[in-house]
């Protein structure tokens, strides 16, 4: 029979909770020194120890068995909402001596007292057996710590456990585990919502090092690593400083979230930033300051972690092979570049950049040795203004850019080792800088390196299948390094305030002069940096069927060489923002703009009449393949004007004619208002989503109804071309995509054709827009809606630009306002950049002529965007 507990668990729980909350308050203090976090975590662990001991004694276990802390709790530092993992250790042959009911009662009491307990009950042999089979169990037991009970039993367990560990096997297993964990987080510490425990450069990386050194007998604390020659005193100092910061961030995350939360999610970044005293003009500024500090700490941890891993590996498995001499300063050993002497970089700073040049050029090399990494880490102060202004370094840096292989890897390694930011001072200012534009998913430095990587792949034959047209253009380009420099500098002035394109152009101009780049090449690079946003803006926001738009862009570009370079940089840039931002439709728009502009630059820009006749001819050739009746196209084409033929290519004209020619009403007959809408769809010729054409008697709110249907059916509109024929019919074409991908596109096409036609035929009052949900990122960093309503160059139509946070139903809300004011829509360019929309509409209507009406329209649109 189980005796009733003598302890008042409710009082114990209240005392435990009160003491915890008092320690939580200490963690919240913005002025508390970072290093004090370990004191608080030890106090939380000691508080849990006291509570466990009281409950252990109350359960009557005494010194019969052993209660040990394991896992993270075993380190003696308990984070606010981490699990309290314990082991009930039993002597051999006494497994039956403990009643399961007593153990269950003890665990229950622990939960009742407020401890989030995780427990296991094992004998010493069982512990050793489990550890031999599972490295996770082995790691947890490696961290074990005596709390109460039989000390001799615990000492026996520790002695046998440590004797059983194979340091080399443990090192190999934990190294593989670390690699897999890093891959899970895309091998970067620069995620916008990093996990401060598990992400690369997080606390788990540091814990892994200590596990390895404990298993190998090299020490249990960071100072032991210095004593055993695995780390220098300076490295240990840096590790402690960054570990304390990461620990404080994690502890404050727990306290603010009021639960176990190890991710720096957008919702919590500003609140955590406030505890560090970061209070900017906006929550973005405060969170940017915090995240930059986090990224720099994670980067330092990553550098030091790599050095220590290599040192431990060399200590456990000494390399037998003799080093191969590369030159008087460097050797190659086991695929790693090693310096000839520890003070090489201090004596000869020119060797710093030479390291990365050799990394590119030396066959079989895949990294730097721990000795080289350590020397680079300690040579940061050598890379001063004198180093940056040294002509020999300028030559070496340009040679790295001119190498035919390894450029992306070299620059990433230069960034990881802090050499790139030390050499290019302007690059250092954007390392770890967040971008709260809701479509960049990388920090600025990582985005730049991603763009460099994309540009580099255009010039590598093995990647020609990815973007064949870009690879085709790159194959005829004579100086790839010019484009690499442009990629490095295109966003380098982000975060300074002002126009980053113009500021970056000045930065790259100084770089080119310093590195003695020829004037023509300098002018091209400067142009690319200052205009790197122009081509995407024109392609996605302006009417490419307007010869004046193309002529203006051609004049701005000036030459085929400049156009090709800008096109390649634009594609590389958009692809380097986020995997979600690039799509085939954007690719088509950019390629169309490139080809049209190329003809204009060559003096081959045909007049509208010749262009239309050419498209008609090509469309008739395609129609002939469909076996259409003779002159079946005439009835439709006679109702269409120049604008239609300029906005649609030959394949679209042929498809429209095939689908709609038989539905054109007889010429001269009045419009049947009850005529059924004709809706046809096909898989998009550009490779994703659907292309939809609607042919129906025109009505004021037609575009709004179509948007409403697509919104309710979870389709996103990429592009809309709206045209009204001379017979009063609307002929509208849409490019749409959906996250839902059916097994057969035929089913999706049938659904759209039937559903949209039914929606248009059942005309009734426009339903109110739904309150679309916004994403967590948008809630944390909303974009202030912006509206621009200006007449076009000819003052015949108006250009409406809107920018806002994306949400379901947004486009329908805008279309509904336009319909209510009887505005005619002629063109819609819908651009979605992650969680931000940048949409352009070409509209006309009598209400736009009065200032009061314009103000009312803009006010209603602003309300719709902010809803």
C-alpha positions in Angstrom: 0.0 0.0 0.0 1.3 3.5 -0.9 1.5 5.8 2.0 -0.1 9.2 1.6 2.4 11.9 0.9 3.5 14.0 3.9 4.5 17.0 1.8 2.0 19.7 0.8 2.4 19.6 -3.0 0.2 22.7 -3.5 2.5 24.8 -1.3 5.6 23.3 -3.0 4.1 24.1 -6.4 3.3 27.7 -5.3 6.9 28.2 -3.9 8.4 26.7 -7.1 6.3 28.9 -9.3 7.0 32.1 -7.3 10.8 31.5 -7.4 10.7 30.7 -11.1 8.8 33.9 -11.9 11.3 35.9 -9.9 14.1 34.5 -11.9 12.1 35.1 -15.1 11.9 38.8 -14.2 15.7 38.9 -13.9 15.9 37.5 -17.4 13.7 40.2 -18.8 15.9 43.1 -17.5 17.3 44.9 -20.6 20.3 46.2 -18.7 21.3 42.8 -17.2 24.7 41.8 -18.4 24.6 39.0 -21.0 27.0 36.7 -19.0 24.6 36.7 -16.1 22.2 34.5 -18.0 24.2 31.4 -16.9 23.7 32.3 -13.3 20.0 32.5 -13.7 19.9 29.2 -15.6 21.9 27.5 -12.9 19.5 28.9 -10.3 16.6 27.5 -12.2 18.3 24.1 -12.3 19.1 24.3 -8.6 15.4 25.2 -7.9 14.3 22.1 -9.8 16.9 20.0 -7.9 15.5 21.2 -4.6 11.9 20.4 -5.6 12.9 17.0 -6.9 14.9 16.1 -3.8 11.9 17.1 -1.5 9.6 14.9 -3.6 12.1 12.1 -3.7 12.5 12.1 0.1 8.7 12.4 0.5 8.2 9.3 -1.7 10.5 7.4 0.7 13.2 6.4 -1.8 16.0 7.8 0.3 19.4 6.4 -0.7 18.1 3.1 -2.0 18.2 4.2 -5.6 19.6 7.1 -7.5 18.0 10.1 -9.1 20.1 11.7 -11.8 19.5 14.6 -14.2 20.1 13.8 -17.9 20.0 15.6 -21.2 20.0 19.4 -21.1 18.9 19.4 -17.4 22.1 17.3 -16.7 24.2 20.3 -17.7 23.0 22.1 -14.7 21.5 25.0 -16.6 17.7 24.8 -17.1 16.0 27.1 -19.6 12.6 28.5 -18.4 10.3 26.0 -20.2 12.7 23.2 -21.0 11.9 19.6 -19.9 13.3 18.4 -16.6 14.7 15.0 -17.8 15.6 12.5 -15.0 16.8 9.0 -14.7 15.8 6.6 -11.8 18.9 4.4 -11.6 18.5 1.0 -10.1 21.2 -1.4 -8.8 21.6 -4.7 -10.7 19.2 -7.4 -9.5 16.9 -4.8 -7.8 14.7 -3.9 -10.8 11.7 -5.6 -9.1 12.5 -3.9 -5.7 10.8 -0.7 -6.8 7.1 -0.8 -7.1 5.8 0.7 -10.4 3.0 2.4 -8.6 5.5 4.3 -6.3 7.4 5.5 -9.4 4.1 6.6 -11.1 3.1 8.4 -7.9 6.5 10.2 -7.7 6.3 11.3 -11.4 2.7 12.5 -10.8 3.8 14.5 -7.8 6.5 16.1 -9.9 4.0 17.2 -12.5 1.7 18.4 -9.7 4.5 20.5 -8.3 5.0 22.3 -11.7 7.9 20.3 -13.1 7.6 19.3 -16.8 9.2 16.0 -16.2 10.6 13.4 -18.6 11.7 10.2 -16.9 13.2 6.8 -17.5 13.8 3.9 -15.0 16.8 1.7 -15.8 19.5 -0.4 -14.2 23.1 0.3 -15.0 23.3 -2.6 -17.5 20.1 -1.4 -19.2 21.6 2.1 -19.5 24.7 0.8 -21.1 22.8 -1.5 -23.5 20.5 1.4 -24.6 23.5 3.7 -25.1 25.3 1.1 -27.2 22.3 1.0 -29.6 21.3 4.7 -29.8 23.7 7.6 -29.9 20.9 9.9 -28.7 20.5 7.9 -25.5 24.3 7.9 -25.2 24.4 11.7 -25.5 21.7 12.1 -22.9 23.5 9.9 -20.4 26.8 11.6 -21.1 25.3 14.8 -19.7 24.1 13.0 -16.6 24.4 14.6 -13.1 23.8 13.3 -9.6 20.8 14.8 -7.8 20.0 12.6 -4.8 20.0 9.0 -3.7 22.8 6.4 -3.8 26.1 8.2 -4.7 28.1 5.0 -5.0 25.6 3.6 -7.5 25.9 6.7 -9.6 29.7 6.7 -9.5 29.7 3.0 -10.6 27.4 3.9 -13.5 29.6 6.9 -14.6 32.7 4.8 -14.5 31.3 2.0 -16.6 29.6 4.3 -19.0 32.7 6.4 -19.8 34.7 3.3 -20.2 32.3 1.9 -22.7 32.3 5.0 -25.0 34.2 4.7 -28.2 35.3 8.4 -28.8 35.9 7.9 -32.6 32.6 6.2 -33.2 30.8 8.9 -31.1 32.6 11.7 -32.9 31.6 10.2 -36.3 27.9 9.7 -35.2 27.6 13.2 -33.8 29.3 14.7 -36.9 26.8 13.0 -39.2 24.0 14.2 -36.9 25.3 17.8 -37.1 25.5 17.6 -40.9 21.9 16.3 -41.2 20.6 19.0 -38.8 22.3 21.7 -40.8 20.8 20.4 -44.0 17.4 20.6 -42.4 18.0 24.3 -41.9 19.4 24.8 -45.5 23.0 25.0 -44.1 22.6 28.6 -43.2 22.3 30.5 -39.9 20.6 33.4 -41.8 17.0 32.2 -41.9 14.6 35.0 -41.2 13.1 33.0 -38.3 16.1 31.0 -37.1 16.0 28.4 -34.4 18.5 29.7 -31.9 19.0 26.2 -30.5 19.0 23.9 -33.6 20.0 26.2 -36.6 23.6 26.3 -37.8 25.5 28.5 -35.5 23.0 27.9 -32.7 23.5 26.5 -29.2 23.3 22.9 -30.3 26.5 23.4 -32.3 28.4 24.4 -29.2 26.8 21.5 -27.2 27.9 19.1 -29.8 31.6 20.2 -29.4 31.4 19.7 -25.6 29.8 16.3 -26.0 32.6 15.2 -28.3 35.3 16.5 -25.9 33.6 14.8 -22.9 33.4 11.5 -24.7 37.1 11.7 -25.8 38.3 12.8 -22.3 39.4 16.2 -23.5 37.5 18.2 -20.9 34.0 19.1 -19.8 34.3 22.9 -20.0 35.5 25.5 -22.5 38.5 26.3 -20.5 39.5 22.6 -20.6 39.7 22.9 -24.4 42.3 25.7 -24.1 44.3 23.7 -21.6 44.3 20.7 -23.9 45.4 22.7 -27.0 42.1 22.3 -28.9 41.3 26.0 -28.7 43.2 29.2 -28.0 42.3 31.4 -24.9 41.0 34.0 -27.4 38.7 31.5 -29.1 37.4 30.3 -25.8 36.6 33.9 -24.8 34.7 34.4 -28.1 32.8 31.1 -27.6 31.7 32.1 -24.1 30.6 35.5 -25.2 28.5 34.3 -28.1 27.2 31.3 -26.2 25.9 33.7 -23.5 24.1 35.9 -26.0 22.4 32.9 -27.7 21.5 31.5 -24.3 20.0 34.8 -23.2 18.0 35.1 -26.5 16.6 31.6 -26.0 15.8 32.2 -22.3 14.0 35.4 -23.1 12.1 33.7 -25.9 10.8 31.1 -23.5 9.7 33.8 -21.0 8.0 36.1 -23.5 6.2 33.2 -25.3 5.3 31.7 -22.0 6.1 28.3 -23.4 9.1 26.4 -24.9 9.9 28.4 -28.0 13.3 28.3 -29.6 12.5 30.0 -32.9 12.9 33.7 -33.3 9.6 34.0 -35.1 8.4 37.4 -36.4 5.7 37.6 -33.8 8.3 37.6 -31.0 11.3 39.4 -32.5 10.2 42.9 -31.5 9.3 41.8 -27.9 12.7 40.1 -27.5 14.5 43.1 -29.1 12.8 45.4 -26.4 14.4 43.3 -23.6 17.8 44.1 -25.1 17.0 47.8 -25.2 16.4 48.0 -28.9 13.5 50.4 -29.4 13.6 52.0 -32.9 11.2 54.2 -34.7 9.4 51.0 -35.8 9.3 47.4 -34.8 11.3 46.6 -38.0 14.2 48.7 -36.8 14.2 47.1 -33.4 14.0 43.6 -34.7 16.6 44.3 -37.3 19.1 45.4 -34.6 18.4 42.2 -32.6 18.6 39.9 -35.6 21.8 41.4 -36.8 23.4 40.8 -33.4 22.0 37.2 -33.5 23.4 36.6 -37.0 26.9 37.9 -36.1 26.9 35.6 -33.1 25.7 32.6 -35.1 28.3 33.3 -37.8 31.1 33.4 -35.2 29.9 30.2 -33.6 29.9 28.6 -37.1 33.5 29.7 -37.7 34.7 28.5 -34.3 32.7 25.3 -34.5 34.4 24.4 -37.7 37.9 25.0 -36.3 37.2 22.9 -33.2 35.6 20.0 -35.2 38.7 19.8 -37.3 41.0 20.0 -34.3 39.1 17.2 -32.5 39.1 15.1 -35.7 42.9 15.5 -36.0 43.4 14.6 -32.4 41.2 11.5 -32.6 42.3 10.4 -36.1 45.7 11.9 -37.0 46.3 12.3 -40.7 49.0 9.9 -41.8 49.6 11.2 -45.3 52.4 13.7 -45.9 51.4 17.2 -46.9 51.9 18.2 -50.5 53.6 21.5 -51.1 51.7 24.0 -53.1 54.2 26.9 -52.7 56.4 28.3 -50.0 53.4 29.5 -48.0 50.8 26.7 -48.4 50.5 22.9 -48.3 47.6 20.6 -49.3 46.8 17.8 -46.8 43.8 15.4 -47.0 42.0 17.8 -49.4 42.5 20.8 -47.2 44.7 23.9 -47.6 47.1 24.3 -44.8 49.4 27.3 -44.1 53.1 26.7 -43.7 53.4 28.7 -40.5 50.9 29.9 -37.9 52.0 33.5 -38.3 51.8 33.6 -42.1 49.0 36.1 -42.3 50.6 38.4 -39.8 53.9 38.4 -41.7 52.4 38.4 -45.2 48.8 39.7 -45.4 48.9 39.2 -49.1 48.6 35.5 -48.4 45.0 36.0 -47.0 43.4 36.4 -50.4 45.9 34.0 -52.0 44.3 31.3 -49.8 41.0 31.6 -51.6 42.7 31.8 -55.0 44.5 28.5 -54.3 41.2 27.0 -53.0 39.8 27.6 -56.5 42.8 26.5 -58.5 44.2 23.5 -56.6 42.6 20.3 -57.9 41.3 18.0 -55.1 41.0 20.7 -52.4 37.6 21.0 -50.8 38.2 23.2 -47.8 40.6 24.8 -45.3 42.4 23.1 -42.4 41.7 24.0 -38.8 45.1 25.7 -38.7 44.3 27.9 -41.7 40.8 28.7 -40.4 42.2 29.6 -37.0 44.9 31.8 -38.6 42.2 33.6 -40.7 40.1 34.1 -37.6 43.0 35.7 -35.7 44.1 37.8 -38.7 40.9 39.9 -38.8 42.7 43.0 -37.4 45.3 42.7 -40.2 42.6 43.3 -42.7 42.6 47.1 -42.2 42.5 50.1 -44.6 46.0 49.5 -45.6 45.1 45.9 -46.5 42.1 47.1 -48.5 44.1 49.7 -50.4 47.0 47.4 -51.3 47.4 47.0 -55.1 48.6 43.4 -54.7 45.4 42.5 -53.0 43.4 44.2 -55.7 45.1 42.1 -58.3 44.5 38.9 -56.3 40.8 39.7 -55.8 40.3 40.2 -59.5 42.1 37.0 -60.3 39.6 35.2 -58.0 36.8 36.7 -60.1 38.5 35.7 -63.3 39.0 32.1 -62.4 37.0 29.7 -64.6 35.9 27.5 -61.6 35.0 27.7 -57.9 33.9 31.4 -57.8 30.7 30.8 -55.8 32.4 28.5 -53.4 35.3 30.9 -52.9 33.1 33.9 -52.2 30.9 31.9 -49.8 34.0 30.7 -47.9 35.3 34.3 -47.9 32.0 35.4 -46.3 32.0 32.6 -43.7 35.5 33.5 -42.6 34.7 37.2 -42.5 37.4 38.0 -45.2 34.9 39.3 -47.8 33.5 41.9 -45.3 36.9 42.9 -44.2 38.2 43.4 -47.7 35.0 45.1 -49.1 34.1 47.4 -46.3 30.7 48.2 -47.8 29.9 44.5 -47.9 30.5 44.2 -44.2 27.7 46.6 -43.5 25.1 44.3 -45.0 26.2 41.0 -43.4 23.3 39.7 -41.4 21.0 42.5 -42.4 17.3 41.5 -42.6 15.0 42.6 -45.4 11.4 43.1 -44.3 10.0 43.5 -47.8 8.1 40.2 -47.4 9.6 38.6 -50.5 13.3 38.3 -49.7 13.8 35.2 -47.6 17.5 35.8 -47.2 19.6 38.4 -45.4 21.2 40.9 -47.8 24.6 39.3 -47.9 23.1 35.8 -48.5 20.9 37.2 -51.2 23.9 38.8 -52.9 25.8 35.5 -52.8 22.7 33.7 -54.2 22.5 36.2 -57.1 26.2 35.6 -57.7 25.6 31.9 -57.7 22.7 32.2 -60.2 24.8 34.4 -62.5 27.6 31.9 -62.3 25.3 29.0 -63.3 24.4 30.8 -66.5 28.1 30.3 -67.6 28.3 26.6 -66.6 27.3 24.1 -69.3 26.0 21.6 -66.8 23.3 24.0 -65.8 22.2 25.1 -69.3 19.0 23.1 -69.0 17.7 25.3 -66.1 17.4 28.6 -68.1 18.4 27.8 -71.7 17.9 31.3 -73.0 20.1 32.8 -70.3 22.7 30.2 -70.9 22.6 30.9 -74.6 23.2 34.6 -74.0 25.9 33.9 -71.5 27.7 31.6 -74.0 28.3 34.6 -76.2 29.4 36.9 -73.4 33.1 37.8 -73.3 33.6 39.1 -69.8 31.7 37.1 -67.1 33.5 38.8 -64.3 31.8 42.1 -65.2 28.4 40.5 -64.3 29.9 39.0 -61.2 30.9 42.4 -59.9 27.5 43.8 -60.7 25.9 40.9 -58.8 28.2 41.6 -55.8 27.2 45.3 -55.7 23.6 45.5 -56.8 22.1 45.5 -53.3 25.2 46.5 -51.3 23.8 49.8 -50.3 20.6 48.3 -48.7 19.7 49.7 -45.3 21.6 53.0 -45.6 18.5 55.1 -46.4 18.0 56.7 -49.8 18.0 55.0 -53.2 20.2 51.9 -52.7 20.6 51.6 -56.5 22.3 55.0 -56.8 24.3 54.6 -53.7 25.5 51.2 -54.8 26.5 52.6 -58.2 28.8 55.1 -56.4 30.3 52.2 -54.4 31.0 50.1 -57.5 32.5 53.1 -59.2 35.0 53.5 -56.4 35.7 49.7 -56.5 36.3 49.8 -60.3 38.7 52.8 -60.0 40.5 51.1 -57.1 40.9 47.9 -59.0 41.9 49.6 -62.3 39.0 48.3 -64.3 38.8 49.8 -67.8 36.4 52.7 -68.3 34.0 50.9 -70.6 33.6 48.0 -68.2 33.2 50.4 -65.3 30.4 52.2 -67.1 28.6 49.0 -67.7 28.9 47.8 -64.1 27.8 51.2 -62.8 24.8 51.1 -65.2 23.8 47.6 -64.1 23.9 48.5 -60.4 21.9 51.7 -60.8 19.3 50.2 -63.1 19.1 46.6 -61.8 15.4 47.1 -60.9 14.4 48.8 -64.2 13.8 45.8 -66.4 11.6 43.9 -64.0 9.5 47.1 -63.4 8.9 47.7 -67.1 8.2 44.0 -67.8 5.8 43.5 -64.9 4.1 47.0 -64.7 4.0 48.5 -68.1 2.2 47.7 -71.4 4.7 46.0 -73.6 2.4 46.3 -76.6 2.9 50.1 -76.5 5.7 51.0 -78.9 6.5 54.1 -76.8 7.1 52.0 -73.7 9.6 49.8 -75.6 11.2 52.8 -77.2 11.7 54.5 -73.9 13.2 51.4 -72.4 15.5 50.9 -75.4 16.7 54.5 -75.1 17.5 53.9 -71.4 19.4 50.8 -72.1 21.2 52.1 -75.1 22.9 49.0 -76.6 22.5 45.3 -77.1 25.4 44.7 -74.7 23.8 46.6 -71.9 20.5 45.0 -72.6 21.9 41.5 -72.4 23.8 42.2 -69.2 20.7 43.8 -67.6 18.5 40.9 -68.6 20.9 38.3 -67.1 21.3 40.3 -63.9 17.5 40.7 -63.6 16.8 37.0 -63.9 19.5 36.1 -61.5 18.2 38.8 -59.0 14.6 37.7 -59.0 15.6 34.1 -58.7 17.8 35.0 -55.7 15.0 36.6 -53.6 12.9 33.5 -52.8 12.0 30.2 -54.4 8.4 31.4 -54.4 8.9 34.7 -56.3 10.1 33.5 -59.7 7.6 31.8 -62.0 7.4 31.0 -65.7 5.1 33.9 -66.4 7.7 36.5 -65.1 10.3 34.7 -67.2 8.1 35.1 -70.3 7.5 38.8 -69.6 11.2 39.5 -69.3 12.1 37.5 -72.3 9.4 39.2 -74.4 10.8 42.6 -73.3 14.3 41.5 -74.1 13.4 40.4 -77.7 11.2 43.5 -78.4 13.9 45.8 -77.2 16.6 44.0 -79.1 14.7 44.6 -82.3 14.2 48.3 -81.4 17.9 48.7 -80.7 18.8 47.1 -84.0 16.6 49.6 -85.9 14.1 46.9 -86.7 11.2 48.2 -84.6 8.3 47.7 -87.1 5.4 50.1 -87.1 2.1 48.9 -85.6 0.6 48.1 -88.9 3.4 45.8 -90.0 3.6 44.1 -86.6 -0.1 43.4 -86.7 -0.1 42.0 -90.2 2.8 39.7 -89.2 0.9 38.4 -86.2 -2.2 37.9 -88.3 -0.3 35.9 -90.8 1.3 33.7 -88.2 -2.1 33.2 -86.6 -3.6 32.1 -89.9 -0.8 29.6 -90.4 -1.6 28.1 -87.0 -5.3 28.1 -87.8 -4.7 26.2 -90.9 -3.5 23.3 -88.8 -6.9 23.3 -87.0 -8.7 22.7 -90.3 -10.9 25.8 -89.7 -13.5 26.7 -92.5 -12.2 29.2 -95.1 -12.2 32.8 -93.7 -13.8 31.6 -90.4 -11.7 34.1 -88.7 -13.1 37.2 -90.4 -16.3 37.5 -88.2 -14.2 37.8 -85.0 -11.3 39.8 -86.4 -13.5 42.5 -87.9 -14.7 43.4 -84.4 -11.1 43.7 -82.9 -9.0 46.8 -83.1 -5.2 47.5 -83.1 -5.0 47.3 -79.3 -6.1 43.6 -79.3 -3.6 42.5 -81.9 -0.8 44.4 -80.3 -1.4 42.9 -76.8 -1.7 39.2 -77.9 0.8 37.1 -79.8 0.0 34.9 -82.8 -0.6 31.8 -80.8 -3.1 33.5 -78.5 -4.9 35.1 -81.5 -5.1 31.7 -83.2 -6.4 30.0 -80.0 -9.0 32.7 -79.4 -10.2 32.5 -83.1 -10.5 28.8 -82.9 -12.5 28.9 -79.7 -14.7 31.9 -80.3 -15.3 32.5 -84.1 -18.5 30.4 -84.1 -19.9 32.4 -81.2 -19.6 35.9 -82.7 -23.1 37.4 -83.1 -24.2 38.3 -86.6 -23.0 41.7 -87.7 -25.7 44.4 -87.3 -27.8 42.4 -84.9 -28.4 44.0 -81.5 -26.6 42.5 -78.5 -28.5 39.8 -76.7 -28.0 40.8 -73.0 -28.9 37.2 -72.0 -26.3 35.6 -74.3 -24.4 32.9 -72.4 -20.8 33.7 -71.5 -18.2 31.6 -73.4 -15.3 30.5 -71.2 -12.4 28.5 -72.5 -9.2 27.4 -70.7 -6.0 25.6 -71.5 -2.8 24.8 -69.8 -0.6 27.9 -70.0 1.8 28.0 -72.9 4.5 29.4 -70.5 4.5 26.2 -68.5 2.4 26.6 -65.3 -1.2 27.3 -64.4 -3.9 28.0 -66.9 -4.7 30.6 -69.6 -8.4 31.5 -69.6 -10.4 33.5 -72.2 -13.8 35.0 -71.5 -16.2 36.1 -74.3 -19.4 37.7 -73.2 -21.5 40.8 -73.6 -19.7 43.6 -71.8 -20.9 44.8 -68.5 -19.6 47.3 -66.0 -18.6 44.9 -63.3 -17.4 42.0 -65.5 -13.8 42.2 -64.3 -14.9 42.3 -60.6 -17.1 39.2 -61.1 -14.3 37.3 -62.8 -11.9 38.2 -60.0 -14.5 37.2 -57.4 -14.8 33.7 -59.0 -11.0 33.2 -59.2 -10.7 34.3 -55.6 -13.4 32.0 -54.3 -11.8 29.1 -56.3 -8.3 29.7 -54.8 -6.8 30.9 -58.1 -4.2 33.7 -58.2 -4.3 36.0 -61.3 -0.8 36.7 -62.8 -2.0 38.8 -65.7 -5.2 40.2 -67.2 -5.7 41.6 -70.7 -9.1 43.2 -71.0 -10.5 44.2 -74.4 -13.9 45.4 -75.6 -14.8 44.5 -79.2 -16.7 46.8 -81.6 -19.8 44.6 -81.3 -20.0 45.3 -77.6 -18.5 42.0 -76.4 -15.7 41.7 -73.9 -12.8 39.5 -74.8 -10.7 39.1 -71.7 -7.6 36.9 -71.2 -6.2 35.8 -67.9 -3.1 33.9 -66.7 -4.0 32.1 -63.4 -2.2 29.7 -61.1 -3.3 27.7 -58.1 -1.6 25.8 -55.3 -4.0 22.9 -56.0 -2.5 20.7 -58.6 -4.9 18.0 -59.7 -3.9 14.6 -61.1 -5.3 15.6 -64.5 -5.4 19.2 -65.7 -8.4 18.4 -67.8 -10.5 18.3 -64.6 -9.2 21.7 -63.6 -10.0 23.2 -67.0 -13.5 21.7 -67.0 -14.1 23.2 -63.5 -13.0 26.7 -64.6 -14.9 26.7 -67.8 -18.2 25.5 -66.2 -17.9 27.4 -62.9 -16.8 30.8 -64.3 -19.5 30.7 -67.1 -22.2 29.9 -64.5 -21.0 32.8 -62.3 -21.2 35.3 -65.2 -24.6 34.0 -66.4 -26.1 34.3 -62.9 -25.5 38.0 -62.7 -26.6 39.6 -59.5 -25.4 42.2 -57.0 -21.6 41.9 -56.4 -21.1 40.1 -53.1 -19.1 42.0 -50.4 -15.4 41.0 -50.3 -14.5 38.4 -47.8 -12.2 39.3 -45.0 -9.1 37.5 -46.2 -6.6 36.1 -43.6 -3.1 37.5 -43.8 0.0 35.5 -43.1 2.0 35.6 -39.9 4.8 37.5 -41.6 2.3 40.2 -42.8 0.8 40.5 -39.3 4.3 41.1 -37.8 5.6 43.4 -40.5 2.6 44.9 -42.4 3.2 47.0 -45.4 1.6 50.4 -45.4 -0.7 50.5 -48.5 0.2 52.9 -51.3 -1.8 54.1 -54.2 -0.7 56.1 -57.2 -3.3 57.4 -59.8 -1.7 59.3 -62.6 -2.6 60.0 -66.3 -0.5 58.3 -68.9 1.8 60.2 -71.3 -1.1 60.9 -73.7 -3.5 61.9 -70.9 -6.1 59.6 -72.4 -6.0 56.8 -69.8 -5.0 56.6 -66.2 -2.4 54.4 -64.6 -3.3 53.0 -61.2 -0.5 51.5 -59.1 -1.2 49.8 -55.8 1.2 48.3 -53.3 0.0 46.4 -50.2 0.4 43.3 -48.1 -1.1 40.3 -49.9 -4.2 38.5 -48.6 -7.0 36.5 -50.0 -9.7 38.6 -51.8 -7.4 41.6 -52.3 -7.7 41.9 -56.1 -11.5 41.4 -55.9 -11.8 44.2 -53.4 -9.9 46.5 -55.8 -11.9 45.4 -58.8 -15.2 46.0 -56.9 -14.2 49.6 -56.2 -13.4 50.1 -59.9 -16.8 48.6 -60.9 -18.7 50.8 -58.5 -17.2 53.9 -60.1 -17.9 52.7 -63.6 -14.3 52.6 -64.6 -13.2 50.7 -67.6 -10.2 48.4 -67.2 -8.0 47.9 -70.2 -5.0 46.2 -68.7 -4.0 44.6 -65.4 -0.5 43.6 -64.4 -0.6 41.6 -61.2 2.7 41.1 -59.4 3.0 39.1 -56.2 6.3 39.3 -54.4 6.1 36.8 -51.6 3.6 38.4 -49.2 3.5 41.7 -51.0 1.6 42.8 -54.1 2.6 45.4 -56.7 -0.3 45.7 -59.1 -0.8 48.1 -62.1 -4.0 48.8 -63.8 -4.7 50.9 -67.0 -8.1 52.4 -66.6 -10.4 55.0 -68.1 -13.8 56.6 -67.3 -15.5 59.9 -66.9 -15.3 59.9 -63.1 -11.5 60.2 -63.4 -11.8 63.8 -64.8 -12.8 65.4 -61.5 -10.4 65.8 -58.6 -13.1 65.2 -56.0 -14.1 61.9 -57.7 -10.4 60.9 -57.9 -10.0 61.5 -54.2 -13.1 59.4 -53.5 -11.8 56.5 -55.6 -8.4 56.6 -53.9 -10.0 56.7 -50.5 -12.2 53.7 -51.2 -9.2 51.8 -52.6 -7.2 52.6 -49.5 -10.0 51.3 -47.4 -10.1 48.1 -49.5 -6.4 47.6 -49.2 -6.4 48.1 -45.4 -9.4 46.0 -44.7 
